[in-house]
Amino acid sequence: MSNLYPYLKKYKKHLILGPIFKLLEAIFELIVPYVMAQLIDKGINGNDKTYILQMGGVLVLLAVVGLAAALFCQYVASRCSQGFGTELRNVLFYHINTLSMSNSDEYGVSSMVTRFNSDINQVQLGVAMLIRLAIRAPFLVIGATVSAIILKPSMCWIFLVAAPLVALVLWLIMSKTLPVYTKNQKKLDKITSIAREDLNGMRVVRAFTEQEREQKRFEDSTQDYAKSVIAIGRVSALLNPLSFIIINMAIVALLYFGGNKINAGALTQGELIAFINYMMQISLALVVLANVMVLFSKSYASAKRVSELLATQPAINDDGNEQVSPVEGAPAISFKDVSFAYGNGSPALKNLSVDIQKGQTVGIIGGTGSGKSTLINLLPRFYDVSQGTLEINGVDIKKYPLKQLRGKIGLVPQLAMLFSGTIRSNMQWKKKDATDNEIISALKTAQAYDFVMQKSEGLDAPVQQKGKNFSGGQRQRLSIARALVGNPEIVILDDSMSALDFATDLALRKALNENLPKDTTKIIISQRATSIKNADKIIVLDKGDVVGIDTHDNLLKTCDIYREICNSQQKNPNENDTAEVKNED
């Protein structure tokens, strides 16, 4: 977990000053029993009112100074822990955004969210308690024991018996509970995963009236977590009673043996009261220490999880890569015997070799799970090819800085994702200084201009989270427009016209051909054969295999799978593909 320490460096003063002031408070607290003993023996027993007032003033002064030291320590601890947590969140958020898709797949979104929120909160609390209590509690135990020995060595054996017994109880309980905390965090990951899944899929859950089933699934998960926490709680709950039984027995021993010594004149009443106070300080400090150990155990488990994520190196990086220049006359995109597999699984794409020239339109079609989106994910280096070489403008994409590589590509993913803000802010994602004219041009090409301009705010119309205030088709068209702003060299549409009616689909494809620069390379994934039939080249995939690369007319003659796709769609009475083909012709 050494990778977390650098974020505490700027709080060195806080980490030093906080414990110092907490030690001052503890020292003042240790002086109180001695002052009380003097007040009783000399003031009360001697009926010396002046001395009583003086010692009373000393007690008040000790209380005020101790309170001031405690408040300052609390302030320092808060500044340090909250500052550390804020910086750690910022660093972790930045780091997560540098991770590749394979890293994200490994951890899962829910686990990363739990580490980002719950785990960092727990680490923050651990830092605060480190400053406030980690030094104070042991110091009080040691200080009270030493003070008792100095006060009356003959009575210290009671302390030397009680303290190890309490420590033994503490060790037994901690040994049972510590291993469970890491497991509990994983169970919390599962709860977050189910909640996130159901909240995102709320419409699907309600459409299938599966609320009860999902409620039961969530309850089962929370019950499992609750049982685990309760089991730990039951063991931890023994700490205070067992500790206080030992301490109370020690106090009884003090009263018994101390009373005999008082009768014998070997001990004063004030010294006995001081002994009892020291014993109570030890007991309370040990209980606090036990609770601090529990808290540190949780914080340690959380810190390990945060550290693990922070230490994860991106599977894909561009360290040392410099700006590259295109090779004259090279294809815009070149797949050379490219294969890819997710992890150690079977290949999702096998032996693809194809050259795509600048300005060409390429269609990709195939059944579900055929590898269409996998192929697209390789171009912006979301994943690296497992075998072969992928080149853009004659240069291996691994040699590109990621910013330069992805700057060449305008990608429209399957899921139309818009971000809260305005239409203008969403349109400026690719090009921060995009003018209104550039945005409007992209909106017109994407067939989104009309419904945007119908809004009174125009480009400043608000966009809710995920674009929920727009229909599915509108979100898709806005996503397409966002990708077109800045005129990228390569435009990729990953089945991103599925929510559009046939007329809008046709108008969009026509606008892409007419409005984009002639050297813009377009890659269109679609389930509709009519959406790609006029492409310069069509790639047909089946379970990761490339079963055909050619034009529409030639594939109808040579590729059985492509012919089946076209025939099945034309025979579907619920669609108007045939009519659209006629319109296009």
Salt bridges, closest charged atoms under 4 A:
GLU25 OE1 - LYS22 NZ 3.00
GLU25 OE1 - ARG136 NE 3.62
GLU29 OE1 - ARG136 NH2 2.58
GLU87 OE1 - LYS10 NZ 3.48
ASP119 OD2 - ARG305 NE 2.69
ASP189 OD1 - ARG305 NH2 2.87
GLU197 OE1 - ARG217 NH2 2.71
ASP198 OD1 - ARG217 NH2 3.70
GLU210 OE1 - ARG213 NE 3.06
GLU214 OE2 - ARG213 NH2 3.00
GLU214 OE1 - ARG217 NH2 2.81
ASP220 OD2 - LYS216 NZ 3.04
ASP224 OD1 - LYS187 NZ 3.60
GLU271 OE1 - LYS152 NZ 3.88
GLU308 OE1 - ARG115 NH1 3.02
ASP384 OD1 - ARG381 NE 2.78
GLU391 OE2 - LYS336 NZ 3.30
ASP436 OD2 - ARG424 NH2 3.05
GLU438 OE2 - LYS431 NZ 2.58
ASP460 OD1 - ARG424 NH1 2.20
GLU489 OE2 - LYS408 NZ 3.12
ASP505 OD1 - ARG509 NE 2.72
ASP505 OD2 - ARG528 NH1 2.76
ASP545 OD1 - LYS350 NZ 3.62
ASP560 OD1 - ARG563 NH2 2.32
GLU580 OE2 - ARG509 NH2 2.55
GLU584 OE1 - ARG509 NH1 3.20
ASP585 OD1 - LYS533 NZ 3.64
